[in-house]
């Protein structure tokens, strides 16, 4: 029997206008992480089920029946946090690039302009969760340090 191999896509959702203003206000000589931005109230009601349906809809719009057939059995949202707007998507190893492309094609959620940034792609969910935990801890430390200055 053959083992089903997956890839786990770690992503974050940004509001487009706030992300662009954040990018233009940064000092390019030093590396600054993308700090979670307060999204509108409409996006705080976004659930993993709604997001999964949105991804499937965009797969159909961009790749048709062929794309939908490729990922139908393997696409699953393992984790989504409305507080940080980060999540983990599980997809088969052969088709993770298709889902990655679809995430970059999504431009609106509930009539709000957004950008979805893929932060990392892992082979195990354990490493994906560890990455998100470490990233959130780093952001908290930097935010506390920024407030103390």
C-alpha positions as a Markdown table, in Angstrom:
| # | Residue | x | y | z |
|---|---|---|---|---|
| 1 | Unk | 0.0 | 0.0 | 0.0 |
| 2 | Unk | 1.3 | 3.5 | -0.9 |
| 3 | Unk | 1.4 | 6.2 | 1.6 |
| 4 | Unk | -0.5 | 9.4 | 0.8 |
| 5 | Unk | 2.1 | 12.3 | 0.9 |
| 6 | Unk | 0.9 | 15.8 | 1.6 |
| 7 | Unk | 2.2 | 19.3 | 1.7 |
| 8 | Unk | 1.1 | 21.8 | 4.2 |
| 9 | Unk | 0.8 | 25.4 | 3.0 |
| 10 | Unk | 1.1 | 28.1 | 5.8 |
| 11 | Unk | -0.5 | 31.3 | 4.7 |
| 12 | Unk | -1.6 | 34.7 | 6.0 |
| 13 | Unk | -4.4 | 37.1 | 4.8 |
| 14 | Unk | -3.8 | 40.8 | 4.6 |
| 15 | Unk | -6.0 | 43.7 | 3.6 |
| 16 | Unk | -4.5 | 45.0 | 0.4 |
| 17 | Unk | -4.5 | 48.7 | 1.2 |
| 18 | Unk | -3.0 | 48.2 | 4.7 |
| 19 | Unk | -0.3 | 45.8 | 3.5 |
| 20 | Unk | 0.8 | 48.2 | 0.7 |
| 21 | Unk | 1.0 | 51.2 | 3.1 |
| 22 | Unk | 3.0 | 49.0 | 5.6 |
| 23 | Unk | 5.4 | 48.1 | 2.8 |
| 24 | Unk | 6.0 | 51.7 | 1.8 |
| 25 | Unk | 6.5 | 52.9 | 5.4 |
| 26 | Unk | 9.2 | 50.3 | 6.1 |
| 27 | Unk | 12.9 | 51.0 | 6.1 |
| 28 | Unk | 14.4 | 48.8 | 3.4 |
| 29 | Unk | 17.8 | 48.6 | 5.0 |
| 30 | Unk | 16.5 | 46.4 | 7.8 |
| 31 | Unk | 14.3 | 43.3 | 7.6 |
| 32 | Unk | 11.0 | 43.7 | 9.2 |
| 33 | Unk | 8.4 | 40.9 | 9.5 |
| 34 | Unk | 4.9 | 41.3 | 8.3 |
| 35 | Unk | 3.0 | 42.2 | 11.5 |
| 36 | Unk | -0.7 | 41.1 | 11.5 |
| 37 | Unk | -2.9 | 43.9 | 10.6 |
| 38 | Unk | -6.4 | 44.5 | 12.0 |
| 39 | Unk | -8.8 | 43.5 | 9.3 |
| 40 | Unk | -12.3 | 44.8 | 8.8 |
| 41 | Unk | -15.2 | 43.3 | 10.8 |
| 42 | Unk | -16.4 | 41.4 | 7.7 |
| 43 | Unk | -13.2 | 39.4 | 7.5 |
| 44 | Unk | -13.2 | 38.5 | 11.2 |
| 45 | Unk | -16.3 | 36.4 | 10.5 |
| 46 | Unk | -14.4 | 34.4 | 8.0 |
| 47 | Unk | -14.3 | 30.7 | 8.9 |
| 48 | Unk | -12.2 | 27.8 | 7.7 |
| 49 | Unk | -15.3 | 26.4 | 5.9 |
| 50 | Unk | -15.9 | 29.6 | 4.1 |
| 51 | Unk | -12.3 | 29.9 | 3.1 |
| 52 | Unk | -12.2 | 26.3 | 1.8 |
| 53 | Unk | -15.3 | 27.0 | -0.3 |
| 54 | Unk | -13.6 | 30.2 | -1.6 |
| 55 | Unk | -10.4 | 28.3 | -2.6 |
| 56 | Unk | -12.4 | 25.6 | -4.4 |
| 57 | Unk | -14.4 | 28.2 | -6.2 |
| 58 | Unk | -11.2 | 29.9 | -7.4 |
| 59 | Unk | -9.7 | 26.6 | -8.5 |
| 60 | Unk | -12.7 | 26.1 | -10.7 |
| 61 | Unk | -12.6 | 29.7 | -12.0 |
| 62 | Unk | -8.9 | 29.5 | -12.9 |
| 63 | Unk | -8.3 | 25.9 | -13.8 |
| 64 | Unk | -11.8 | 24.5 | -14.5 |
| 65 | Unk | -12.9 | 21.0 | -14.0 |
| 66 | Unk | -9.4 | 19.7 | -14.5 |
| 67 | Unk | -8.0 | 21.6 | -11.5 |
| 68 | Unk | -11.0 | 20.9 | -9.4 |
| 69 | Unk | -10.7 | 17.2 | -10.0 |
| 70 | Unk | -7.0 | 17.2 | -9.1 |
| 71 | Unk | -7.4 | 18.7 | -5.7 |
| 72 | Unk | -11.0 | 17.7 | -4.8 |
| 73 | Unk | -9.9 | 14.7 | -2.6 |
| 74 | Unk | -6.9 | 16.2 | -0.9 |
| 75 | Unk | -7.7 | 19.9 | -0.2 |
| 76 | Unk | -8.4 | 20.5 | 3.5 |
| 77 | Unk | -7.9 | 23.4 | 5.9 |
| 78 | Unk | -6.2 | 22.0 | 9.0 |
| 79 | Unk | -6.0 | 25.3 | 10.9 |
| 80 | Unk | -7.3 | 28.8 | 10.6 |
| 81 | Unk | -7.1 | 31.6 | 13.2 |
| 82 | Unk | -9.4 | 34.6 | 12.7 |
| 83 | Unk | -7.3 | 36.5 | 15.3 |
| 84 | Unk | -4.0 | 36.3 | 13.4 |
| 85 | Unk | -5.5 | 35.5 | 9.9 |
| 86 | Unk | -3.1 | 32.7 | 9.5 |
| 87 | Unk | -3.8 | 29.1 | 8.5 |
| 88 | Unk | -2.6 | 25.8 | 7.3 |
| 89 | Unk | -3.9 | 24.1 | 4.2 |
| 90 | Unk | -3.2 | 20.4 | 3.4 |
| 91 | Unk | -3.0 | 19.3 | -0.2 |
| 92 | Unk | -1.4 | 16.4 | -2.0 |
| 93 | Unk | 2.3 | 16.7 | -2.8 |
| 94 | Unk | 1.7 | 16.6 | -6.6 |
| 95 | Unk | -0.7 | 19.5 | -6.6 |
| 96 | Unk | 0.5 | 22.0 | -4.0 |
| 97 | Unk | 1.7 | 24.4 | -6.6 |
| 98 | Unk | -1.8 | 24.6 | -8.1 |
| 99 | Unk | -3.2 | 25.6 | -4.7 |
| 100 | Unk | -0.4 | 28.1 | -4.2 |
| 101 | Unk | -1.2 | 29.7 | -7.5 |
| 102 | Unk | -4.9 | 29.9 | -6.6 |
| 103 | Unk | -4.1 | 31.6 | -3.3 |
| 104 | Unk | -2.2 | 34.3 | -5.2 |
| 105 | Unk | -5.2 | 34.7 | -7.6 |
| 106 | Unk | -7.7 | 35.4 | -4.8 |
| 107 | Unk | -8.1 | 39.2 | -4.6 |
| 108 | Unk | -11.3 | 39.7 | -2.7 |
| 109 | Unk | -13.1 | 38.1 | 0.2 |
| 110 | Unk | -16.6 | 39.3 | 1.1 |
| 111 | Unk | -16.1 | 42.4 | -1.1 |
| 112 | Unk | -12.9 | 43.3 | 0.7 |
| 113 | Unk | -9.6 | 43.7 | -1.3 |
| 114 | Unk | -7.1 | 41.2 | 0.2 |
| 115 | Unk | -3.8 | 39.6 | -0.5 |
| 116 | Unk | -2.9 | 36.0 | 0.6 |
| 117 | Unk | 0.8 | 35.5 | 1.3 |
| 118 | Unk | 2.2 | 32.0 | 1.4 |
| 119 | Unk | 4.6 | 32.0 | 4.3 |
| 120 | Unk | 6.0 | 28.5 | 4.1 |
| 121 | Unk | 5.4 | 25.0 | 2.7 |
| 122 | Unk | 6.2 | 22.0 | 4.9 |
| 123 | Unk | 6.1 | 18.3 | 4.5 |
| 124 | Unk | 4.6 | 17.6 | 7.9 |
| 125 | Unk | 1.9 | 19.4 | 9.9 |
| 126 | Unk | 4.1 | 19.3 | 13.0 |
| 127 | Unk | 6.7 | 21.5 | 11.3 |
| 128 | Unk | 4.0 | 23.8 | 10.0 |
| 129 | Unk | 2.5 | 24.3 | 13.5 |
| 130 | Unk | 6.0 | 24.8 | 15.0 |
| 131 | Unk | 6.7 | 27.5 | 12.4 |
| 132 | Unk | 3.4 | 29.3 | 13.2 |
| 133 | Unk | 4.1 | 29.1 | 17.0 |
| 134 | Unk | 7.6 | 30.4 | 16.6 |
| 135 | Unk | 6.5 | 33.2 | 14.2 |
| 136 | Unk | 3.7 | 34.3 | 16.6 |
| 137 | Unk | 6.2 | 34.3 | 19.5 |
| 138 | Unk | 8.7 | 36.4 | 17.6 |
| 139 | Unk | 5.9 | 38.9 | 16.6 |
| 140 | Unk | 4.8 | 39.2 | 20.3 |
| 141 | Unk | 8.4 | 39.8 | 21.5 |
| 142 | Unk | 9.0 | 42.5 | 18.8 |
| 143 | Unk | 5.6 | 44.1 | 19.5 |
| 144 | Unk | 6.4 | 44.3 | 23.3 |
| 145 | Unk | 9.9 | 45.6 | 22.5 |
| 146 | Unk | 8.4 | 48.3 | 20.2 |
| 147 | Unk | 5.9 | 49.4 | 22.9 |
| 148 | Unk | 8.7 | 49.7 | 25.5 |
| 149 | Unk | 10.8 | 52.1 | 23.4 |
